[in-house]
Amino acid sequence: MPRWSSVGNFSQEIMKTTMHIKVDKDIKEKSAKIAHNLGLSLSTIVNASLRNFIKTETFSVSTGEQMTPYMESWLAEIEQDRKTGENFSGPFETTEELMVHLEK
């Protein structure tokens, strides 16, 4: 049965359909778990992805985490500390040596 959506004086019928697609079992399980942890259904995730695909007419794949400006500045600060030897301790030859340092 169709649902209706209305905003102000504008109403539209929301038609739903079913898609049958092949997805690796582990991909479905992992993505469903993440969606659940976010309080969303997997259908909501797929619909949002398809809406974005339609809106942008682009498809992108990322192979890793993207650096944020905060992370880049934090890593630059750590690299500067490493070069100057500031804010670093050790190396320690033994656990006892480490423990003595930590107790200071």
N, C-alpha and C positions, 0 to 999 in steps of 0.2 A: 504494500500500500504506500503510495507516495506521501511524503511529508511536505509541509508548507513552511517556508521561511519568510518572515516579514520584517522589514526595517522601515520605520516611518510609514509612508503611504505605498511603499513598494512591496509587493509579495511575489514570490516565485515558488514554483513547485520543484522540489528536490527529488529527482529521479535517481534511484539506486540500481546498480547492476552488479553482477557477480563476475569476477575474473578468475579463471583457473590457470595458474602458472606453475611451472616446475621450479622448485627452489630446493637446494640441498637441505637435508633434514637438520644438520647442525646449524646452518645459517638461520633457518626459521626459529629453532629453539633459542639460540643466543639472542636474536633480535627481539623475539617475543618477551624474553626475560628482561632485556633492557627497557623495552616499551613499558612493561608492567612496573618496573622500578620507577619509571617516570610518571606512572599513573595514567598511561595511555594504552590503547589497544593497538595491535599490529596493523589493523585496518586504518586507523588514524594516521599512523606513520606512513603507510603506503600512499594514502590519499594526499597527505601533505607533500610527499616527495613528487607525486605526479602533478600536483598543482604547481609546484615550483618549476618542474620540467616544462609545463605548458607556458607559464609566465615568462621564464627566461629563455626558453628554447635552447637550453644548454644542458649538458650532462657532464659532470666532472667526477673524477675518481682520485682519491688521495691515498698515497701509500704510507703516510705517516702523520704524526702530530705536527701542527703548525706552531711556529714560535710566536708568542705574543710580544708586544713591545716591552712589557714588564719583565718577561723571562729573558729577553735579549739584554736588557740593562742589568739585570741581576747576574747573568753569566759574565758580562763585561766587568762588573765589579769584582766578581770572584777571580777572574783572570788577572785583573790588576793586582789584587791581593796576593795571588800566587807569584806574580813577577817580583813584587816588592817584599814578599815574605811576611806580610802583615796578616793578622787574624788567622794564622795557621799554627798548629802545634804538632810536635813530632818531627820526624818519625821516632817511634819508640822501639827499642830492641826487645823489651820484655813487657809482659802484662803488669808486673810490679812497677816498672818505670812509668807506665801509663797511669796507674792508680795513684802514684805519688803526685804526678802532675795534676790529676783531677781533684785531689784533695787540697791543692793550694788555694 
